[in-house]
Amino acid sequence: MSSEPAETAVPAPVVDARYCAAGATAFAVTKTISVTGHDFTVNDARGVAVMQVEAAVFSFLQARSLLLDTSSRRPVLTLQDDSYMATSRWQAYRGDSTSRRNLLFVAVKLSPLNLARTKVRVFLASNGSGERVPDFVISGSYYDGACTVSAKGRGDDGYAIAQITRQDTAGGALLGRHTYTARVNPGVDQAFIISLAVILDEMYH
């Protein structure tokens, strides 16, 4: 059973401290119609495009996408599919690298017995548990359109740091154009949460 977090309970930035805001923030993460079918645009609450995701066109064997800063076109993260058998597994690297030394985190979704429930475990590169004890967990129900990102505390306790919800129109869903809202708590790394929204979509489509 999760405990109520103290107002000051904020995990250290995963991507970079410059993506942490003093107040709560929200972003629309929208899958766009593209050649790859895996591109996204990210708009802030004012509707301004702040980030975008561009999938590599010729990455047939191992899907790969770049999370870019819209204004500078600077690569923020590289997201790479590392799935095997029934396990969906994505790796996130700093910038446009896929070098082990630039690995930031790994997100893992095991094939669940209860398909209605979502549980994705996130392990930082510094995690020494052998992917047994996660640093973050995405839980809820993707199909019901609501998931919570929690940072793990001591033992089994954790505290919510963001919400990822899905809003699909009938026409948009048929075209594979999914829209997510990422609501990020104060002080939490926005780029990290946005990347989790993208990974969540990739794991289910």
PyRosetta script that sets phi, psi and omega in degrees:
from pyrosetta import init, pose_from_sequence

init()
pose = pose_from_sequence("MSSEPAETAVPAPVVDARYCAAGATAFAVTKTISVTGHDFTVNDARGVAVMQVEAAVFSFLQARSLLLDTSSRRPVLTLQDDSYMATSRWQAYRGDSTSRRNLLFVAVKLSPLNLARTKVRVFLASNGSGERVPDFVISGSYYDGACTVSAKGRGDDGYAIAQITRQDTAGGALLGRHTYTARVNPGVDQAFIISLAVILDEMYH")
pose.set_psi(1, 126.3)
pose.set_omega(1, -175.2)
pose.set_phi(2, -73.6)
pose.set_psi(2, 141.3)
pose.set_omega(2, 176.3)
pose.set_phi(3, -90.3)
pose.set_psi(3, 157.3)
pose.set_omega(3, 177.0)
pose.set_phi(4, -72.0)
pose.set_psi(4, 128.3)
pose.set_omega(4, -178.3)
pose.set_phi(5, -76.8)
pose.set_psi(5, 149.7)
pose.set_omega(5, 170.0)
pose.set_phi(6, -69.6)
pose.set_psi(6, 153.5)
pose.set_omega(6, -176.9)
pose.set_phi(7, -60.0)
pose.set_psi(7, -25.6)
pose.set_omega(7, -177.6)
pose.set_phi(8, -89.9)
pose.set_psi(8, -0.7)
pose.set_omega(8, -177.1)
pose.set_phi(9, -76.0)
pose.set_psi(9, 100.9)
pose.set_omega(9, -179.6)
pose.set_phi(10, -136.0)
pose.set_psi(10, 127.9)
pose.set_omega(10, 178.3)
pose.set_phi(11, -70.1)
pose.set_psi(11, 156.6)
pose.set_omega(11, 176.4)
pose.set_phi(12, -63.0)
pose.set_psi(12, 149.5)
pose.set_omega(12, 178.5)
pose.set_phi(13, -57.3)
pose.set_psi(13, 139.9)
pose.set_omega(13, 178.4)
pose.set_phi(14, -92.0)
pose.set_psi(14, -43.5)
pose.set_omega(14, -179.1)
pose.set_phi(15, -93.5)
pose.set_psi(15, -58.4)
pose.set_omega(15, -179.2)
pose.set_phi(16, -168.7)
pose.set_psi(16, 144.9)
pose.set_omega(16, -179.2)
pose.set_phi(17, -64.1)
pose.set_psi(17, -22.8)
pose.set_omega(17, -179.0)
pose.set_phi(18, -69.2)
pose.set_psi(18, -12.1)
pose.set_omega(18, 177.1)
pose.set_phi(19, -95.6)
pose.set_psi(19, 12.5)
pose.set_omega(19, 177.5)
pose.set_phi(20, -103.4)
pose.set_psi(20, 127.0)
pose.set_omega(20, -179.2)
pose.set_phi(21, -109.4)
pose.set_psi(21, 152.8)
pose.set_omega(21, -178.6)
pose.set_phi(22, -68.2)
pose.set_psi(22, -31.1)
pose.set_omega(22, -179.7)
pose.set_phi(23, -109.7)
pose.set_psi(23, 173.1)
pose.set_omega(23, 176.4)
pose.set_phi(24, -68.2)
pose.set_psi(24, 145.0)
pose.set_omega(24, -178.7)
pose.set_phi(25, -134.3)
pose.set_psi(25, 161.7)
pose.set_omega(25, 178.5)
pose.set_phi(26, -141.0)
pose.set_psi(26, 144.0)
pose.set_omega(26, -178.6)
pose.set_phi(27, -135.9)
pose.set_psi(27, 141.8)
pose.set_omega(27, 172.5)
pose.set_phi(28, -95.4)
pose.set_psi(28, 120.8)
pose.set_omega(28, -179.7)
pose.set_phi(29, -110.5)
pose.set_psi(29, 108.2)
pose.set_omega(29, -171.4)
pose.set_phi(30, -116.9)
pose.set_psi(30, 127.4)
pose.set_omega(30, 175.5)
pose.set_phi(31, -76.8)
pose.set_psi(31, 126.8)
pose.set_omega(31, -175.6)
pose.set_phi(32, -100.9)
pose.set_psi(32, 158.9)
pose.set_omega(32, 175.4)
pose.set_phi(33, -79.5)
pose.set_psi(33, 117.8)
pose.set_omega(33, -174.0)
pose.set_phi(34, -147.6)
pose.set_psi(34, 175.2)
pose.set_omega(34, 179.1)
pose.set_phi(35, -60.5)
pose.set_psi(35, -42.3)
pose.set_omega(35, -176.7)
pose.set_phi(36, -82.5)
pose.set_psi(36, -26.8)
pose.set_omega(36, -174.7)
pose.set_phi(37, 77.0)
pose.set_psi(37, 11.0)
pose.set_omega(37, -176.8)
pose.set_phi(38, -131.6)
pose.set_psi(38, 25.3)
pose.set_omega(38, 178.3)
pose.set_phi(39, -96.2)
pose.set_psi(39, 151.6)
pose.set_omega(39, -178.9)
pose.set_phi(40, -138.3)
pose.set_psi(40, 152.8)
pose.set_omega(40, 167.0)
pose.set_phi(41, -116.2)
pose.set_psi(41, 147.3)
pose.set_omega(41, -179.6)
pose.set_phi(42, -124.6)
pose.set_psi(42, 118.1)
pose.set_omega(42, 179.4)
pose.set_phi(43, -114.2)
pose.set_psi(43, 146.1)
pose.set_omega(43, 175.9)
pose.set_phi(44, -82.2)
pose.set_psi(44, -174.7)
pose.set_omega(44, -175.6)
pose.set_phi(45, -64.6)
pose.set_psi(45, -20.2)
pose.set_omega(45, 177.7)
pose.set_phi(46, -88.2)
pose.set_psi(46, -3.4)
pose.set_omega(46, -178.5)
pose.set_phi(47, 88.3)
pose.set_psi(47, 8.3)
pose.set_omega(47, -179.3)
pose.set_phi(48, -84.3)
pose.set_psi(48, 131.1)
pose.set_omega(48, 177.7)
pose.set_phi(49, -70.4)
pose.set_psi(49, 122.6)
pose.set_omega(49, -177.7)
pose.set_phi(50, -114.4)
pose.set_psi(50, -28.2)
pose.set_omega(50, 178.3)
pose.set_phi(51, -146.0)
pose.set_psi(51, 163.5)
pose.set_omega(51, 173.1)
pose.set_phi(52, -149.0)
pose.set_psi(52, 156.7)
pose.set_omega(52, 178.8)
pose.set_phi(53, -117.6)
pose.set_psi(53, 125.3)
pose.set_omega(53, 178.4)
pose.set_phi(54, -118.5)
pose.set_psi(54, 121.6)
pose.set_omega(54, 179.7)
pose.set_phi(55, -85.4)
pose.set_psi(55, 144.1)
pose.set_omega(55, 176.3)
pose.set_phi(56, -66.8)
pose.set_psi(56, 132.8)
pose.set_omega(56, -175.0)
pose.set_phi(57, -70.2)
pose.set_psi(57, -37.5)
pose.set_omega(57, -174.1)
pose.set_phi(58, -109.8)
pose.set_psi(58, 41.8)
pose.set_omega(58, 178.2)
pose.set_phi(59, -108.8)
pose.set_psi(59, 65.0)
pose.set_omega(59, -175.0)
pose.set_phi(60, -71.3)
pose.set_psi(60, -40.0)
pose.set_omega(60, -175.3)
pose.set_phi(61, -80.1)
pose.set_psi(61, -32.2)
pose.set_omega(61, -178.0)
pose.set_phi(62, -143.9)
pose.set_psi(62, 102.2)
pose.set_omega(62, -176.6)
pose.set_phi(63, -58.8)
pose.set_psi(63, 139.0)
pose.set_omega(63, -178.2)
pose.set_phi(64, -144.3)
pose.set_psi(64, 137.3)
pose.set_omega(64, -180.0)
pose.set_phi(65, -136.4)
pose.set_psi(65, 151.4)
pose.set_omega(65, 175.6)
pose.set_phi(66, -109.0)
pose.set_psi(66, 129.4)
pose.set_omega(66, 169.8)
pose.set_phi(67, -92.4)
pose.set_psi(67, 116.9)
pose.set_omega(67, -173.0)
pose.set_phi(68, -112.7)
pose.set_psi(68, 145.1)
pose.set_omega(68, 167.2)
pose.set_phi(69, -74.7)
pose.set_psi(69, 122.0)
pose.set_omega(69, -172.5)
pose.set_phi(70, -62.8)
pose.set_psi(70, -43.1)
pose.set_omega(70, -174.8)
pose.set_phi(71, -69.7)
pose.set_psi(71, -39.6)
pose.set_omega(71, -176.0)
pose.set_phi(72, -101.3)
pose.set_psi(72, -12.9)
pose.set_omega(72, -174.1)
pose.set_phi(73, 61.8)
pose.set_psi(73, 19.8)
pose.set_omega(73, -179.9)
pose.set_phi(74, -80.0)
pose.set_psi(74, 131.2)
pose.set_omega(74, 176.2)
pose.set_phi(75, -66.1)
pose.set_psi(75, 125.9)
pose.set_omega(75, 177.6)
pose.set_phi(76, -93.4)
pose.set_psi(76, -47.2)
pose.set_omega(76, -178.8)
pose.set_phi(77, -143.5)
pose.set_psi(77, 151.5)
pose.set_omega(77, 166.4)
pose.set_phi(78, -110.7)
pose.set_psi(78, 125.1)
pose.set_omega(78, 178.6)
pose.set_phi(79, -106.3)
pose.set_psi(79, 126.2)
pose.set_omega(79, -175.1)
pose.set_phi(80, -131.2)
pose.set_psi(80, 130.6)
pose.set_omega(80, 178.1)
pose.set_phi(81, -73.0)
pose.set_psi(81, 127.1)
pose.set_omega(81, 178.0)
pose.set_phi(82, -130.0)
pose.set_psi(82, 36.1)
pose.set_omega(82, -175.4)
pose.set_phi(83, -72.3)
pose.set_psi(83, 153.8)
pose.set_omega(83, 176.1)
pose.set_phi(84, -152.3)
pose.set_psi(84, 143.2)
pose.set_omega(84, 179.7)
pose.set_phi(85, 50.2)
pose.set_psi(85, -127.4)
pose.set_omega(85, -177.9)
pose.set_phi(86, -92.3)
pose.set_psi(86, 3.6)
pose.set_omega(86, -177.8)
pose.set_phi(87, -98.6)
pose.set_psi(87, 123.1)
pose.set_omega(87, 174.8)
pose.set_phi(88, -91.8)
pose.set_psi(88, 123.6)
pose.set_omega(88, -171.4)
pose.set_phi(89, -139.6)
pose.set_psi(89, 125.8)
pose.set_omega(89, 178.9)
pose.set_phi(90, -125.0)
pose.set_psi(90, 139.4)
pose.set_omega(90, 178.3)
pose.set_phi(91, -110.8)
pose.set_psi(91, 143.2)
pose.set_omega(91, 178.0)
pose.set_phi(92, -120.9)
pose.set_psi(92, 127.4)
pose.set_omega(92, -178.1)
pose.set_phi(93, -118.2)
pose.set_psi(93, 151.2)
pose.set_omega(93, 177.2)
pose.set_phi(94, -69.5)
pose.set_psi(94, 137.3)
pose.set_omega(94, 176.7)
pose.set_phi(95, 63.1)
pose.set_psi(95, -142.8)
pose.set_omega(95, -179.0)
pose.set_phi(96, -102.8)
pose.set_psi(96, 26.0)
pose.set_omega(96, -177.4)
pose.set_phi(97, -95.7)
pose.set_psi(97, 153.5)
pose.set_omega(97, 166.7)
pose.set_phi(98, -125.3)
pose.set_psi(98, 25.0)
pose.set_omega(98, 177.4)
pose.set_phi(99, -77.0)
pose.set_psi(99, 141.7)
pose.set_omega(99, -178.7)
pose.set_phi(100, -55.6)
pose.set_psi(100, -34.5)
pose.set_omega(100, -177.2)
pose.set_phi(101, -70.1)
pose.set_psi(101, -16.7)
pose.set_omega(101, 179.0)
pose.set_phi(102, -102.9)
pose.set_psi(102, 8.4)
pose.set_omega(102, 177.0)
pose.set_phi(103, -66.4)
pose.set_psi(103, 130.2)
pose.set_omega(103, 178.6)
pose.set_phi(104, -102.8)
pose.set_psi(104, -44.9)
pose.set_omega(104, 179.8)
pose.set_phi(105, -160.6)
pose.set_psi(105, 165.1)
pose.set_omega(105, 177.1)
pose.set_phi(106, -127.9)
pose.set_psi(106, 133.4)
pose.set_omega(106, 176.4)
pose.set_phi(107, -110.8)
pose.set_psi(107, 130.5)
pose.set_omega(107, -173.3)
pose.set_phi(108, -129.6)
pose.set_psi(108, 128.4)
pose.set_omega(108, 173.4)
pose.set_phi(109, -122.1)
pose.set_psi(109, 112.9)
pose.set_omega(109, 175.4)
pose.set_phi(110, -77.5)
pose.set_psi(110, 155.6)
pose.set_omega(110, 177.7)
pose.set_phi(111, -69.5)
pose.set_psi(111, 110.9)
pose.set_omega(111, -173.9)
pose.set_phi(112, -84.5)
pose.set_psi(112, 153.9)
pose.set_omega(112, 173.3)
pose.set_phi(113, -72.6)
pose.set_psi(113, -35.8)
pose.set_omega(113, 177.6)
pose.set_phi(114, -98.0)
pose.set_psi(114, 98.8)
pose.set_omega(114, -175.4)
pose.set_phi(115, -68.6)
pose.set_psi(115, -17.5)
pose.set_omega(115, -178.4)
pose.set_phi(116, -75.8)
pose.set_psi(116, -19.4)
pose.set_omega(116, -177.7)
pose.set_phi(117, -102.7)
pose.set_psi(117, 146.2)
pose.set_omega(117, -179.9)
pose.set_phi(118, -111.9)
pose.set_psi(118, 133.0)
pose.set_omega(118, 172.0)
pose.set_phi(119, -147.2)
pose.set_psi(119, 110.1)
pose.set_omega(119, 177.1)
pose.set_phi(120, -116.5)
pose.set_psi(120, 126.8)
pose.set_omega(120, 179.9)
pose.set_phi(121, -100.6)
pose.set_psi(121, 135.6)
pose.set_omega(121, -177.0)
pose.set_phi(122, -118.2)
pose.set_psi(122, 126.7)
pose.set_omega(122, -178.1)
pose.set_phi(123, -118.1)
pose.set_psi(123, 125.2)
pose.set_omega(123, 174.6)
pose.set_phi(124, -70.0)
pose.set_psi(124, 157.4)
pose.set_omega(124, 179.7)
pose.set_phi(125, -61.0)
pose.set_psi(125, -27.3)
pose.set_omega(125, -179.0)
pose.set_phi(126, -83.8)
pose.set_psi(126, -4.2)
pose.set_omega(126, -179.0)
pose.set_phi(127, -66.9)
pose.set_psi(127, 125.4)
pose.set_omega(127, -176.3)
pose.set_phi(128, -104.3)
pose.set_psi(128, 20.2)
pose.set_omega(128, -174.6)
pose.set_phi(129, -91.3)
pose.set_psi(129, 0.6)
pose.set_omega(129, -176.1)
pose.set_phi(130, 67.9)
pose.set_psi(130, 36.6)
pose.set_omega(130, -179.2)
pose.set_phi(131, 59.2)
pose.set_psi(131, 39.3)
pose.set_omega(131, 175.2)
pose.set_phi(132, -107.1)
pose.set_psi(132, -37.1)
pose.set_omega(132, -178.6)
pose.set_phi(133, -117.1)
pose.set_psi(133, 108.0)
pose.set_omega(133, -175.1)
pose.set_phi(134, -75.7)
pose.set_psi(134, 157.3)
pose.set_omega(134, 173.5)
pose.set_phi(135, -87.8)
pose.set_psi(135, -30.0)
pose.set_omega(135, 178.9)
pose.set_phi(136, -140.5)
pose.set_psi(136, 155.8)
pose.set_omega(136, 176.7)
pose.set_phi(137, -136.6)
pose.set_psi(137, 134.6)
pose.set_omega(137, 170.4)
pose.set_phi(138, -101.4)
pose.set_psi(138, 120.6)
pose.set_omega(138, -177.2)
pose.set_phi(139, -133.4)
pose.set_psi(139, 163.7)
pose.set_omega(139, -178.8)
pose.set_phi(140, 129.6)
pose.set_psi(140, -138.4)
pose.set_omega(140, 178.6)
pose.set_phi(141, -142.4)
pose.set_psi(141, 110.7)
pose.set_omega(141, 177.5)
pose.set_phi(142, -60.8)
pose.set_psi(142, -41.1)
pose.set_omega(142, -175.4)
pose.set_phi(143, -70.3)
pose.set_psi(143, -27.8)
pose.set_omega(143, 174.3)
pose.set_phi(144, -84.0)
pose.set_psi(144, -8.5)
pose.set_omega(144, 173.5)
pose.set_phi(145, 86.4)
pose.set_psi(145, 21.1)
pose.set_omega(145, -179.1)
pose.set_phi(146, -145.6)
pose.set_psi(146, 122.0)
pose.set_omega(146, 177.3)
pose.set_phi(147, -134.0)
pose.set_psi(147, 150.6)
pose.set_omega(147, 178.3)
pose.set_phi(148, -117.0)
pose.set_psi(148, 135.3)
pose.set_omega(148, 173.9)
pose.set_phi(149, -98.9)
pose.set_psi(149, 123.5)
pose.set_omega(149, -179.3)
pose.set_phi(150, -121.0)
pose.set_psi(150, 141.4)
pose.set_omega(150, 171.2)
pose.set_phi(151, -90.3)
pose.set_psi(151, 136.3)
pose.set_omega(151, -177.1)
pose.set_phi(152, -83.1)
pose.set_psi(152, 135.6)
pose.set_omega(152, 175.5)
pose.set_phi(153, -98.5)
pose.set_psi(153, -155.7)
pose.set_omega(153, 178.2)
pose.set_phi(154, -72.9)
pose.set_psi(154, 143.2)
pose.set_omega(154, -178.3)
pose.set_phi(155, 66.5)
pose.set_psi(155, -136.2)
pose.set_omega(155, -178.8)
pose.set_phi(156, -94.5)
pose.set_psi(156, -6.0)
pose.set_omega(156, -176.8)
pose.set_phi(157, -73.3)
pose.set_psi(157, 149.3)
pose.set_omega(157, 176.7)
pose.set_phi(158, -153.2)
pose.set_psi(158, 176.6)
pose.set_omega(158, 179.7)
pose.set_phi(159, -142.8)
pose.set_psi(159, 142.5)
pose.set_omega(159, -176.6)
pose.set_phi(160, -69.2)
pose.set_psi(160, 136.4)
pose.set_omega(160, 177.5)
pose.set_phi(161, -122.1)
pose.set_psi(161, -12.9)
pose.set_omega(161, -179.1)
pose.set_phi(162, -166.3)
pose.set_psi(162, 160.0)
pose.set_omega(162, 174.1)
pose.set_phi(163, -123.4)
pose.set_psi(163, 139.0)
pose.set_omega(163, 174.9)
pose.set_phi(164, -123.2)
pose.set_psi(164, 114.9)
pose.set_omega(164, 179.8)
pose.set_phi(165, -117.4)
pose.set_psi(165, 155.0)
pose.set_omega(165, -177.6)
pose.set_phi(166, -118.9)
pose.set_psi(166, 130.3)
pose.set_omega(166, 177.1)
pose.set_phi(167, -126.3)
pose.set_psi(167, 111.9)
pose.set_omega(167, -179.0)
pose.set_phi(168, -116.6)
pose.set_psi(168, 134.3)
pose.set_omega(168, 167.6)
pose.set_phi(169, -85.1)
pose.set_psi(169, 158.6)
pose.set_omega(169, -178.2)
pose.set_phi(170, -58.7)
pose.set_psi(170, -45.9)
pose.set_omega(170, -179.7)
pose.set_phi(171, -66.8)
pose.set_psi(171, -40.9)
pose.set_omega(171, -179.6)
pose.set_phi(172, -64.8)
pose.set_psi(172, -40.6)
pose.set_omega(172, -179.7)
pose.set_phi(173, -64.7)
pose.set_psi(173, -38.9)
pose.set_omega(173, 179.2)
pose.set_phi(174, -63.7)
pose.set_psi(174, -32.8)
pose.set_omega(174, 180.0)
pose.set_phi(175, -88.2)
pose.set_psi(175, 0.0)
pose.set_omega(175, -177.8)
pose.set_phi(176, 76.6)
pose.set_psi(176, 21.1)
pose.set_omega(176, -177.6)
pose.set_phi(177, -99.7)
pose.set_psi(177, 88.5)
pose.set_omega(177, -176.8)
pose.set_phi(178, -93.2)
pose.set_psi(178, 144.4)
pose.set_omega(178, 177.5)
pose.set_phi(179, -122.3)
pose.set_psi(179, 131.9)
pose.set_omega(179, 179.3)
pose.set_phi(180, -119.9)
pose.set_psi(180, 148.2)
pose.set_omega(180, 169.9)
pose.set_phi(181, -111.7)
pose.set_psi(181, 122.0)
pose.set_omega(181, 177.5)
pose.set_phi(182, -104.2)
pose.set_psi(182, 111.0)
pose.set_omega(182, 177.9)
pose.set_phi(183, -101.2)
pose.set_psi(183, 119.0)
pose.set_omega(183, -169.9)
pose.set_phi(184, -111.7)
pose.set_psi(184, 128.9)
pose.set_omega(184, 178.6)
pose.set_phi(185, -67.3)
pose.set_psi(185, 157.2)
pose.set_omega(185, 178.0)
pose.set_phi(186, -54.8)
pose.set_psi(186, 137.4)
pose.set_omega(186, 175.6)
pose.set_phi(187, 80.7)
pose.set_psi(187, -4.3)
pose.set_omega(187, -177.6)
pose.set_phi(188, -90.1)
pose.set_psi(188, 143.8)
pose.set_omega(188, -177.5)
pose.set_phi(189, -64.8)
pose.set_psi(189, 110.0)
pose.set_omega(189, -176.4)
pose.set_phi(190, -66.7)
pose.set_psi(190, -41.5)
pose.set_omega(190, -179.0)
pose.set_phi(191, -61.9)
pose.set_psi(191, -36.6)
pose.set_omega(191, 177.5)
pose.set_phi(192, -62.7)
pose.set_psi(192, -47.9)
pose.set_omega(192, -178.2)
pose.set_phi(193, -67.0)
pose.set_psi(193, -41.2)
pose.set_omega(193, 177.5)
pose.set_phi(194, -60.2)
pose.set_psi(194, -42.7)
pose.set_omega(194, 179.3)
pose.set_phi(195, -64.6)
pose.set_psi(195, -33.9)
pose.set_omega(195, 177.5)
pose.set_phi(196, -67.5)
pose.set_psi(196, -35.8)
pose.set_omega(196, 176.5)
pose.set_phi(197, -62.7)
pose.set_psi(197, -41.7)
pose.set_omega(197, 178.6)
pose.set_phi(198, -65.9)
pose.set_psi(198, -45.5)
pose.set_omega(198, 179.6)
pose.set_phi(199, -62.0)
pose.set_psi(199, -40.1)
pose.set_omega(199, 178.8)
pose.set_phi(200, -59.2)
pose.set_psi(200, -43.9)
pose.set_omega(200, 177.2)
pose.set_phi(201, -61.7)
pose.set_psi(201, -44.6)
pose.set_omega(201, -178.5)
pose.set_phi(202, -63.2)
pose.set_psi(202, -35.3)
pose.set_omega(202, -179.1)
pose.set_phi(203, -68.5)
pose.set_psi(203, -25.9)
pose.set_omega(203, -176.2)
pose.set_phi(204, -105.5)
pose.set_psi(204, 0.9)
pose.set_omega(204, -178.5)
pose.set_phi(205, -137.9)
pose.dump_pdb("model.pdb")
